[in-house]
Amino acid sequence: MTDDRTIQAPARRFTGKVAVVTGGGSGIGAACARRLAAEGAAVVIADIAAEAGEQVAEALRADGHQAAHIPCDVALAADWQRLADTVRATHGRVDVVVSNAYAMAIAPTHELAEPDWHRVLDVILKAAYLAVRHLHGLLPAAGGSLVAVSSVHALRGRAGFAPYAAAKGGLEALVRQLAVEYGPALRVNAVTPGPIATPQWRFTSEPDLRAEAERTVLGRFGTPEEVAAAVAFLASGEAAFITGATLPIDGGMTIRL
């Protein structure tokens, strides 16, 4: 499914900074939490999956990093308010927000239940709005960064994924809007992953996994760590002149006819 690649973290670009990562209990979110912690950030993992989120936080603390898990349904304003209050009391600031939590409902659009439609859009798209609404006052006067995790589904259609595609497409539009609305104090960017070796693929057959990999130019799945490296770059001072951008992390999937 993937080759064995490791991404080495550069200098500690986030020493003294605080990062909130939604959906940080597994997959891309967990890799982002590990990467930001390795570069010096105090990491707050916001995840509705309490056990998974706490396990990631515990592992980071065991490695000497500062990390905490806050149970959070990112679709709920009350949960965001509780998270903001906790972070304000503990750290007094937020420097980086990674809006990564996702939900999925796969069905032909005419058969999709309305609650499933709303849940997917709320967890992916509404959550980014709620993050800005509740954490804006905690972001520093300059240098703050929000990175949203989008998907190639924002750019290419596949039957059965209507709410996911709509949410990710809306997320990329929202990123551009927020960049204009809050710059220069806040930079807002997105990454657009293709097939990434996360737990969501665990029930996929080997032939289907091979076919998915072959849809990329590089002929393989990406790793969560490769996405996390791009997220860390966009959140760091090295990307200080980048805002409103979407960076494909898709192995060339979206450039192929």
Backbone as CSV, one residue per row, in Angstrom:
resi,resn,N_x,N_y,N_z,CA_x,CA_y,CA_z,C_x,C_y,C_z
1,MET,0.833,-1.214,0.000,0.000,0.000,0.000,0.861,1.255,0.000
2,THR,1.935,1.256,0.764,2.884,2.367,0.750,4.286,1.807,0.826
3,ASP,5.261,2.616,0.445,6.631,2.255,0.733,7.018,2.864,2.065
4,ASP,8.125,2.422,2.604,8.529,2.842,3.950,9.320,4.135,3.851
5,ARG,8.651,5.248,4.022,9.302,6.551,3.930,9.162,7.265,5.252
6,THR,10.196,7.906,5.671,10.146,8.714,6.887,10.473,10.149,6.521
7,ILE,9.849,11.064,7.221,10.068,12.494,6.993,10.771,13.046,8.218
8,GLN,11.953,13.575,8.037,12.715,14.121,9.143,12.297,15.563,9.407
9,ALA,11.956,15.853,10.650,11.581,17.216,11.011,12.817,18.111,11.014
10,PRO,12.713,19.312,10.451,13.836,20.257,10.493,13.921,20.918,11.863
11,ALA,14.555,22.085,11.911,14.697,22.813,13.172,13.330,23.036,13.804
12,ARG,13.332,23.302,15.102,12.085,23.415,15.871,11.411,24.751,15.575
13,ARG,10.624,24.766,14.511,9.997,26.001,14.036,8.849,26.470,14.924
14,PHE,8.366,25.606,15.829,7.188,25.953,16.617,7.458,26.007,18.118
15,THR,8.713,26.161,18.485,9.042,26.289,19.904,8.322,27.501,20.499
16,GLY,7.645,27.281,21.617,6.921,28.347,22.283,5.551,28.634,21.701
17,LYS,5.145,27.859,20.692,3.857,28.081,20.049,2.855,27.008,20.469
18,VAL,1.579,27.315,20.260,0.485,26.415,20.621,-0.288,26.066,19.363
19,ALA,-0.526,24.778,19.158,-1.231,24.308,17.965,-2.453,23.491,18.368
20,VAL,-3.580,23.771,17.740,-4.806,22.992,17.908,-5.003,22.164,16.653
21,VAL,-5.148,20.853,16.826,-5.326,19.937,15.697,-6.643,19.203,15.875
22,THR,-7.598,19.417,14.970,-8.853,18.691,15.064,-8.717,17.342,14.368
23,GLY,-9.441,16.360,14.900,-9.307,15.010,14.367,-7.911,14.462,14.562
24,GLY,-7.265,14.855,15.664,-5.864,14.491,15.885,-5.652,13.118,16.485
25,GLY,-6.715,12.335,16.617,-6.575,11.022,17.241,-6.127,9.918,16.306
26,SER,-6.097,10.181,15.007,-5.696,9.124,14.067,-5.317,9.748,12.737
27,GLY,-4.741,8.933,11.876,-4.482,9.307,10.494,-3.682,10.583,10.322
28,ILE,-4.140,11.426,9.409,-3.437,12.667,9.098,-3.367,13.580,10.314
29,GLY,-4.455,13.653,11.080,-4.459,14.515,12.258,-3.418,14.103,13.278
30,ALA,-3.304,12.803,13.540,-2.299,12.321,14.488,-0.894,12.614,13.982
31,ALA,-0.676,12.445,12.677,0.643,12.749,12.108,0.960,14.230,12.234
32,CYS,-0.046,15.097,12.054,0.171,16.537,12.223,0.505,16.868,13.670
33,ALA,-0.213,16.233,14.602,0.069,16.469,16.018,1.498,16.057,16.352
34,ARG,1.922,14.900,15.858,3.285,14.433,16.137,4.327,15.361,15.517
35,ARG,4.079,15.805,14.292,5.048,16.659,13.598,5.181,18.004,14.302
36,LEU,4.068,18.624,14.640,4.122,19.926,15.300,4.756,19.821,16.680
37,ALA,4.453,18.731,17.406,5.080,18.523,18.714,6.583,18.322,18.565
38,ALA,6.985,17.552,17.562,8.414,17.302,17.343,9.159,18.593,17.046
39,GLU,8.447,19.576,16.491,9.072,20.863,16.188,8.867,21.883,17.301
40,GLY,8.400,21.423,18.450,8.392,22.285,19.619,7.056,22.824,20.068
41,ALA,5.988,22.567,19.340,4.686,23.131,19.698,4.077,22.400,20.885
42,ALA,3.332,23.148,21.697,2.406,22.541,22.651,1.144,22.223,21.857
43,VAL,0.765,20.949,21.825,-0.297,20.497,20.929,-1.564,20.195,21.710
44,VAL,-2.672,20.719,21.209,-3.999,20.418,21.747,-4.732,19.592,20.698
45,ILE,-5.053,18.366,21.048,-5.749,17.467,20.139,-7.238,17.553,20.423
46,ALA,-7.999,18.003,19.439,-9.450,18.110,19.567,-10.074,16.993,18.762
47,ASP,-10.663,16.022,19.453,-11.196,14.852,18.759,-12.382,14.303,19.527
48,ILE,-13.425,13.930,18.807,-14.598,13.346,19.440,-14.315,11.925,19.923
49,ALA,-13.319,11.285,19.312,-12.909,9.932,19.718,-11.972,10.066,20.914
50,ALA,-12.554,10.015,22.110,-11.803,10.347,23.322,-10.619,9.411,23.545
51,GLU,-10.823,8.112,23.383,-9.738,7.165,23.652,-8.584,7.362,22.680
52,ALA,-8.903,7.507,21.393,-7.849,7.695,20.396,-7.109,9.002,20.620
53,GLY,-7.848,10.067,20.895,-7.200,11.353,21.120,-6.291,11.340,22.329
54,GLU,-6.737,10.711,23.405,-5.923,10.646,24.613,-4.694,9.766,24.408
55,GLN,-4.827,8.710,23.620,-3.671,7.849,23.352,-2.572,8.610,22.624
56,VAL,-2.959,9.428,21.640,-1.952,10.224,20.929,-1.311,11.231,21.875
57,ALA,-2.123,11.882,22.690,-1.579,12.849,23.641,-0.642,12.186,24.638
58,GLU,-1.027,11.026,25.145,-0.184,10.303,26.098,1.144,9.916,25.468
59,ALA,1.115,9.451,24.231,2.353,9.064,23.550,3.266,10.272,23.361
60,LEU,2.690,11.414,23.039,3.510,12.613,22.881,4.119,13.042,24.217
61,ARG,3.321,12.976,25.279,3.864,13.333,26.596,4.962,12.370,27.012
62,ALA,4.805,11.090,26.691,5.829,10.098,27.028,7.144,10.387,26.317
63,ASP,7.051,11.041,25.152,8.258,11.416,24.408,8.795,12.782,24.821
64,GLY,8.214,13.365,25.862,8.710,14.627,26.377,8.078,15.865,25.800
65,HIS,7.001,15.707,25.046,6.338,16.855,24.447,5.175,17.319,25.324
66,GLN,4.742,18.540,25.096,3.581,19.080,25.794,2.350,18.846,24.928
67,ALA,1.414,18.045,25.429,0.246,17.685,24.632,-0.934,17.385,25.533
68,ALA,-2.119,17.673,25.036,-3.346,17.386,25.767,-4.441,17.052,24.776
69,HIS,-5.384,16.232,25.226,-6.570,15.933,24.421,-7.775,16.603,25.054
70,ILE,-8.556,17.289,24.226,-9.815,17.883,24.673,-10.927,17.267,23.845
71,PRO,-11.840,16.503,24.453,-12.965,15.949,23.683,-13.732,17.068,23.003
72,CYS,-13.992,16.913,21.701,-14.619,18.005,20.958,-15.336,17.455,19.740
73,ASP,-16.627,17.696,19.667,-17.371,17.490,18.430,-17.265,18.800,17.661
74,VAL,-16.483,18.797,16.610,-16.152,20.047,15.930,-17.351,20.671,15.225
75,ALA,-18.465,19.950,15.164,-19.668,20.497,14.561,-20.500,21.303,15.548
76,LEU,-20.097,21.319,16.816,-20.892,21.952,17.868,-20.192,23.195,18.414
77,ALA,-20.893,24.328,18.391,-20.330,25.571,18.900,-19.998,25.467,20.385
78,ALA,-20.822,24.766,21.153,-20.584,24.646,22.592,-19.272,23.936,22.876
79,ASP,-18.948,22.918,22.082,-17.680,22.214,22.275,-16.496,23.112,21.926
80,TRP,-16.643,23.908,20.890,-15.576,24.851,20.531,-15.378,25.902,21.619
81,GLN,-16.474,26.359,22.206,-16.351,27.344,23.271,-15.630,26.751,24.468
82,ARG,-15.953,25.504,24.799,-15.282,24.847,25.919,-13.792,24.660,25.612
83,LEU,-13.480,24.286,24.386,-12.073,24.137,24.004,-11.350,25.475,24.102
84,ALA,-11.970,26.536,23.581,-11.336,27.853,23.626,-11.098,28.307,25.059
85,ASP,-12.071,28.072,25.921,-11.918,28.462,27.329,-10.764,27.702,27.985
86,THR,-10.654,26.414,27.667,-9.596,25.589,28.252,-8.228,26.028,27.759
87,VAL,-8.112,26.266,26.459,-6.824,26.689,25.892,-6.441,28.070,26.411
88,ARG,-7.410,28.949,26.539,-7.124,30.290,27.073,-6.584,30.195,28.503
89,ALA,-7.206,29.349,29.325,-6.769,29.214,30.709,-5.406,28.545,30.815
90,THR,-5.117,27.621,29.901,-3.871,26.843,29.973,-2.707,27.546,29.290
91,HIS,-2.956,28.097,28.118,-1.864,28.636,27.301,-1.983,30.131,27.028
92,GLY,-3.191,30.642,26.968,-3.382,32.057,26.700,-3.204,32.472,25.264
93,ARG,-3.013,31.513,24.362,-2.773,31.849,22.967,-2.986,30.612,22.101
94,VAL,-3.193,30.839,20.810,-3.162,29.794,19.793,-2.411,30.373,18.603
95,ASP,-1.426,29.641,18.136,-0.633,30.096,16.998,-0.984,29.373,15.704
96,VAL,-1.385,28.111,15.828,-1.662,27.277,14.658,-2.960,26.513,14.892
97,VAL,-3.814,26.498,13.881,-4.998,25.642,13.883,-4.931,24.754,12.650
98,VAL,-5.051,23.442,12.858,-5.140,22.492,11.748,-6.558,21.946,11.751
99,SER,-7.339,22.354,10.746,-8.738,21.930,10.645,-8.777,20.660,9.807
100,ASN,-8.806,19.525,10.482,-8.585,18.250,9.818,-9.728,17.251,10.013
101,ALA,-10.557,17.417,11.021,-11.604,16.429,11.307,-12.496,16.218,10.085
102,TYR,-12.951,14.987,9.914,-13.805,14.725,8.756,-14.883,13.713,9.114
103,ALA,-15.917,13.706,8.298,-16.965,12.690,8.364,-17.231,12.240,6.940
104,MET,-17.781,11.037,6.798,-18.002,10.473,5.474,-19.362,9.806,5.423
105,ALA,-20.069,9.984,4.331,-21.306,9.262,4.051,-21.304,8.972,2.564
106,ILE,-21.306,7.696,2.187,-21.181,7.302,0.786,-22.487,6.677,0.329
107,ALA,-23.109,7.303,-0.666,-24.370,6.814,-1.223,-24.699,7.636,-2.459
108,PRO,-25.493,7.081,-3.379,-26.005,7.924,-4.455,-26.738,9.125,-3.855
109,THR,-26.584,10.279,-4.458,-27.112,11.496,-3.852,-28.608,11.397,-3.571
110,HIS,-29.366,10.791,-4.466,-30.815,10.726,-4.272,-31.209,9.758,-3.160
111,GLU,-30.269,8.925,-2.701,-30.555,7.999,-1.613,-29.953,8.444,-0.284
112,LEU,-29.225,9.532,-0.309,-28.517,9.990,0.892,-29.496,10.591,1.889
113,ALA,-29.433,10.139,3.121,-30.291,10.695,4.166,-29.866,12.128,4.480
114,GLU,-30.833,12.993,4.694,-30.538,14.397,4.961,-29.648,14.595,6.183
115,PRO,-29.849,13.852,7.283,-28.925,14.018,8.421,-27.479,13.686,8.067
116,ASP,-27.275,12.708,7.175,-25.907,12.378,6.768,-25.284,13.522,5.969
117,TRP,-26.083,14.129,5.105,-25.600,15.292,4.357,-25.138,16.389,5.310
118,HIS,-25.988,16.712,6.271,-25.658,17.793,7.200,-24.445,17.446,8.066
119,ARG,-24.340,16.205,8.501,-23.222,15.817,9.375,-21.883,15.995,8.665
120,VAL,-21.796,15.549,7.411,-20.535,15.665,6.677,-20.161,17.133,6.489
121,LEU,-21.114,17.953,6.070,-20.809,19.373,5.880,-20.488,20.063,7.198
122,ASP,-21.159,19.667,8.262,-20.895,20.307,9.553,-19.503,19.976,10.079
123,VAL,-19.088,18.722,9.977,-17.800,18.305,10.529,-16.633,18.852,9.712
124,ILE,-16.821,19.000,8.417,-15.722,19.461,7.566,-15.752,20.970,7.354
125,LEU,-16.888,21.494,6.931,-16.964,22.901,6.522,-17.357,23.827,7.672
126,LYS,-18.439,23.497,8.356,-18.861,24.337,9.477,-17.782,24.393,10.554
127,ALA,-17.052,23.303,10.741,-16.021,23.257,11.777,-14.947,24.304,11.556
128,ALA,-14.572,24.558,10.310,-13.559,25.586,10.041,-14.085,26.966,10.418
129,TYR,-15.356,27.223,10.118,-15.984,28.482,10.544,-15.992,28.604,12.060
130,LEU,-16.364,27.522,12.756,-16.414,27.565,14.213,-15.023,27.748,14.812
131,ALA,-14.017,27.175,14.182,-12.649,27.359,14.668,-12.268,28.835,14.653
132,VAL,-12.567,29.499,13.544,-12.243,30.929,13.450,-13.094,31.730,14.433
133,ARG,-14.361,31.396,14.540,-15.253,32.141,15.422,-14.797,32.087,16.876
134,HIS,-14.352,30.906,17.319,-14.065,30.731,18.735,-12.587,30.893,19.095
135,LEU,-11.695,30.750,18.124,-10.262,30.852,18.436,-9.638,32.147,17.922
136,HIS,-10.402,32.932,17.176,-9.841,34.146,16.595,-9.216,35.044,17.654
137,GLY,-9.876,35.181,18.791,-9.346,36.051,19.834,-8.084,35.543,20.488
138,LEU,-7.768,34.260,20.291,-6.572,33.677,20.883,-5.379,33.701,19.940
139,LEU,-5.638,33.904,18.669,-4.530,33.932,17.724,-3.714,35.196,17.941
140,PRO,-2.410,35.125,17.787,-1.570,36.312,18.027,-1.860,37.401,17.013
141,ALA,-1.428,38.618,17.347,-1.710,39.768,16.484,-1.094,39.601,15.102
142,ALA,-0.024,38.858,15.006,0.610,38.616,13.707,1.224,37.231,13.713
143,GLY,1.215,36.603,12.573,1.907,35.329,12.437,1.067,34.101,12.671
144,GLY,-0.217,34.257,13.002,-1.070,33.093,13.195,-1.356,32.403,11.880
145,SER,-1.681,31.091,11.959,-1.885,30.326,10.739,-2.958,29.273,10.947
146,LEU,-3.872,29.170,9.993,-4.835,28.077,9.946,-4.578,27.291,8.680
147,VAL,-4.459,25.980,8.822,-4.291,25.095,7.669,-5.443,24.105,7.657
148,ALA,-6.200,24.109,6.581,-7.332,23.192,6.437,-6.914,22.003,5.580
149,VAL,-7.382,20.829,5.968,-7.090,19.611,5.202,-8.268,19.346,4.274
150,SER,-8.058,19.562,2.997,-9.084,19.348,1.987,-8.926,17.948,1.389
151,SER,-9.230,17.780,0.125,-9.165,16.470,-0.535,-9.238,16.668,-2.034
152,VAL,-8.716,15.696,-2.783,-8.875,15.727,-4.236,-10.346,15.666,-4.634
153,HIS,-11.218,15.242,-3.729,-12.652,15.235,-4.032,-13.183,16.654,-4.256
154,ALA,-12.455,17.666,-3.802,-12.843,19.050,-4.074,-12.660,19.402,-5.545
155,LEU,-11.836,18.626,-6.245,-11.460,18.941,-7.619,-11.935,17.926,-8.639
156,ARG,-12.217,16.699,-8.210,-12.602,15.621,-9.118,-13.815,14.900,-8.566
157,GLY,-14.742,14.546,-9.445,-15.961,13.877,-9.005,-15.809,12.359,-8.973
158,ARG,-16.475,11.732,-8.004,-16.571,10.277,-7.927,-17.953,9.936,-7.392
159,ALA,-18.639,9.031,-8.052,-20.014,8.698,-7.684,-20.099,8.278,-6.216
160,GLY,-21.105,8.805,-5.523,-21.370,8.407,-4.147,-20.797,9.328,-3.094
161,PHE,-20.014,10.324,-3.487,-19.307,11.161,-2.514,-19.815,12.607,-2.498
162,ALA,-21.076,12.830,-2.804,-21.576,14.198,-2.958,-21.335,15.086,-1.741
163,PRO,-21.708,14.672,-0.517,-21.504,15.590,0.610,-20.037,15.844,0.911
164,TYR,-19.211,14.823,0.761,-17.780,14.974,1.015,-17.170,15.945,0.001
165,ALA,-17.518,15.781,-1.282,-16.994,16.675,-2.319,-17.488,18.098,-2.102
166,ALA,-18.764,18.250,-1.764,-19.311,19.590,-1.532,-18.626,20.253,-0.347
167,ALA,-18.415,19.489,0.718,-17.773,20.050,1.907,-16.335,20.454,1.627
168,LYS,-15.593,19.608,0.938,-14.189,19.921,0.662,-14.061,21.062,-0.351
169,GLY,-14.949,21.103,-1.350,-14.934,22.220,-2.276,-15.252,23.530,-1.577
170,GLY,-16.250,23.474,-0.683,-16.580,24.666,0.097,-15.451,25.071,1.018
171,LEU,-14.737,24.090,1.555,-13.624,24.381,2.453,-12.526,25.152,1.733
172,GLU,-12.223,24.759,0.504,-11.179,25.470,-0.234,-11.616,26.895,-0.567
173,ALA,-12.900,27.087,-0.875,-13.397,28.441,-1.102,-13.344,29.257,0.186
174,LEU,-13.683,28.632,1.300,-13.648,29.324,2.589,-12.226,29.730,2.953
175,VAL,-11.258,28.887,2.636,-9.857,29.216,2.900,-9.476,30.514,2.208
176,ARG,-9.870,30.657,0.951,-9.548,31.891,0.224,-10.253,33.088,0.853
177,GLN,-11.520,32.904,1.208,-12.271,33.981,1.834,-11.637,34.417,3.149
178,LEU,-11.302,33.451,4.005,-10.719,33.784,5.307,-9.359,34.450,5.163
179,ALA,-8.587,34.019,4.159,-7.278,34.636,3.935,-7.418,36.119,3.627
180,VAL,-8.415,36.462,2.810,-8.657,37.861,2.466,-9.207,38.626,3.669
181,GLU,-10.124,37.993,4.381,-10.829,38.677,5.466,-9.926,38.971,6.663
182,TYR,-8.981,38.062,6.953,-8.199,38.185,8.184,-6.718,38.464,7.957
183,GLY,-6.271,38.522,6.700,-4.891,38.904,6.465,-4.688,40.399,6.735
184,PRO,-3.506,40.794,7.159,-2.290,39.994,7.304,-2.111,39.321,8.660
185,ALA,-3.033,39.537,9.603,-2.825,38.979,10.946,-2.890,37.468,10.961
186,LEU,-3.688,36.888,10.078,-3.865,35.439,10.047,-3.675,34.942,8.632
187,ARG,-2.781,33.972,8.463,-2.631,33.312,7.168,-3.506,32.056,7.161
188,VAL,-4.167,31.803,6.027,-5.060,30.658,5.909,-4.763,29.934,4.602
189,ASN,-4.439,28.651,4.697,-4.103,27.842,3.532,-4.733,26.456,3.667
190,ALA,-4.613,25.683,2.611,-5.142,24.313,2.632,-4.156,23.369,1.967
191,VAL,-4.204,22.122,2.377,-3.553,21.044,1.646,-4.645,20.168,1.050
192,THR,-4.346,19.575,-0.096,-5.330,18.770,-0.814,-4.760,17.375,-1.030
193,PRO,-4.941,16.492,-0.047,-4.376,15.146,-0.182,-5.134,14.302,-1.208
194,GLY,-4.385,13.401,-1.830,-4.968,12.326,-2.618,-5.094,11.095,-1.745
195,PRO,-4.838,9.910,-2.291,-4.933,8.689,-1.483,-3.799,8.620,-0.457
196,ILE,-4.172,8.601,0.800,-3.207,8.585,1.897,-3.473,7.331,2.741
197,ALA,-2.422,6.685,3.175,-2.535,5.415,3.911,-3.007,5.666,5.336
198,THR,-4.299,5.849,5.479,-4.929,6.068,6.781,-5.880,4.904,7.075
199,PRO,-6.381,4.821,8.311,-7.263,3.694,8.657,-8.538,3.601,7.828
200,GLN,-8.951,4.661,7.163,-10.184,4.593,6.395,-10.106,3.583,5.247
201,TRP,-8.892,3.194,4.857,-8.721,2.244,3.760,-8.631,0.793,4.234
202,ARG,-8.784,0.558,5.536,-8.485,-0.776,6.073,-9.403,-1.874,5.548
203,PHE,-10.590,-1.521,5.080,-11.513,-2.541,4.577,-11.505,-2.634,3.058
204,THR,-10.567,-1.951,2.415,-10.475,-1.954,0.959,-9.640,-3.134,0.500
205,SER,-10.082,-3.804,-0.565,-9.361,-4.979,-1.064,-8.029,-4.582,-1.674
206,GLU,-7.118,-5.532,-1.718,-5.802,-5.263,-2.309,-5.892,-4.843,-3.769
207,PRO,-6.737,-5.497,-4.591,-6.853,-5.017,-5.977,-7.342,-3.578,-6.060
208,ASP,-8.293,-3.200,-5.210,-8.786,-1.824,-5.231,-7.726,-0.846,-4.736
209,LEU,-6.919,-1.271,-3.758,-5.833,-0.413,-3.297,-4.810,-0.183,-4.407
210,ARG,-4.490,-1.240,-5.142,-3.537,-1.100,-6.245,-4.098,-0.181,-7.325
211,ALA,-5.385,-0.321,-7.610,-5.998,0.525,-8.631,-5.980,1.990,-8.208
212,GLU,-6.232,2.235,-6.927,-6.209,3.609,-6.424,-4.801,4.189,-6.536
213,ALA,-3.794,3.407,-6.161,-2.416,3.873,-6.264,-2.040,4.184,-7.701
214,GLU,-2.537,3.389,-8.627,-2.193,3.582,-10.035,-2.846,4.827,-10.631
215,ARG,-3.816,5.406,-9.943,-4.426,6.645,-10.414,-3.502,7.844,-10.184
216,THR,-2.472,7.669,-9.363,-1.505,8.737,-9.135,-0.363,8.631,-10.134
217,VAL,0.343,9.722,-10.351,1.526,9.710,-11.209,2.658,8.941,-10.536
218,LEU,2.763,9.034,-9.213,3.855,8.390,-8.482,3.591,6.929,-8.191
219,GLY,2.385,6.464,-8.456,2.097,5.037,-8.381,2.029,4.460,-6.986
220,ARG,1.670,5.265,-5.992,1.600,4.757,-4.626,0.680,5.626,-3.789
221,PHE,0.343,5.134,-2.617,-0.337,5.944,-1.612,0.679,6.866,-0.937
222,GLY,0.222,8.017,-0.522,1.035,8.861,0.334,0.926,8.413,1.777
223,THR,1.759,8.991,2.611,1.720,8.695,4.039,1.175,9.900,4.800
224,PRO,0.569,9.663,5.965,0.141,10.789,6.791,1.283,11.746,7.115
225,GLU,2.480,11.195,7.275,3.633,12.031,7.606,3.982,12.981,6.464
226,GLU,3.763,12.549,5.220,4.033,13.439,4.093,3.042,14.603,4.070
227,VAL,1.797,14.336,4.429,0.829,15.425,4.531,1.194,16.348,5.688
228,ALA,1.567,15.762,6.821,1.922,16.558,8.002,3.108,17.470,7.722
229,ALA,4.062,17.000,6.916,5.217,17.842,6.574,4.775,19.083,5.814
230,ALA,3.811,18.920,4.906,3.304,20.067,4.150,2.501,21.002,5.050
231,VAL,1.701,20.428,5.943,0.939,21.246,6.882,1.883,22.074,7.746
232,ALA,2.931,21.440,8.258,3.889,22.154,9.105,4.580,23.276,8.340
233,PHE,4.927,23.020,7.092,5.536,24.075,6.279,4.599,25.267,6.146
234,LEU,3.338,25.018,5.764,2.389,26.118,5.564,2.102,26.865,6.857
235,ALA,2.161,26.162,7.991,1.912,26.807,9.281,3.115,27.582,9.790
236,SER,4.277,27.337,9.232,5.520,27.908,9.763,5.853,29.245,9.129
237,GLY,6.845,29.888,9.727,7.327,31.156,9.191,7.969,31.033,7.837
238,GLU,8.369,29.833,7.431,8.944,29.648,6.098,7.925,29.905,5.003
239,ALA,6.635,29.851,5.358,5.567,30.125,4.385,4.932,31.476,4.647
240,ALA,5.702,32.413,5.178,5.160,33.693,5.625,4.530,34.521,4.511
241,PHE,4.871,34.249,3.251,4.300,35.008,2.139,3.303,34.163,1.348
242,ILE,2.775,33.121,1.988,1.784,32.253,1.338,0.488,32.327,2.120
243,THR,-0.587,32.720,1.460,-1.907,32.689,2.085,-2.963,32.543,0.999
244,GLY,-4.070,31.880,1.352,-5.137,31.630,0.401,-4.812,30.570,-0.628
245,ALA,-3.778,29.773,-0.356,-3.312,28.782,-1.322,-3.799,27.380,-0.959
246,THR,-3.883,26.534,-1.958,-4.141,25.109,-1.738,-2.980,24.335,-2.359
247,LEU,-2.394,23.467,-1.559,-1.207,22.717,-1.984,-1.577,21.255,-2.187
248,PRO,-1.516,20.741,-3.425,-1.841,19.329,-3.649,-0.784,18.414,-3.047
249,ILE,-1.242,17.432,-2.298,-0.370,16.369,-1.761,-0.979,15.062,-2.273
250,ASP,-0.929,14.875,-3.575,-1.744,13.816,-4.201,-0.980,12.906,-5.137
251,GLY,0.342,12.984,-5.105,1.120,12.124,-5.996,0.860,12.373,-7.467
252,GLY,0.317,13.536,-7.776,0.034,13.868,-9.173,-1.325,13.389,-9.666
253,MET,-2.187,12.936,-8.756,-3.490,12.404,-9.179,-4.300,13.424,-9.972
254,THR,-4.304,14.678,-9.548,-5.193,15.653,-10.171,-4.622,16.294,-11.425
255,ILE,-3.401,15.932,-11.828,-2.868,16.457,-13.081,-2.959,15.430,-14.205
256,ARG,-3.483,14.246,-13.870,-3.479,13.151,-14.846,-4.824,13.087,-15.578
257,LEU,-4.780,12.960,-16.903,-5.993,12.808,-17.694,-6.532,11.382,-17.570
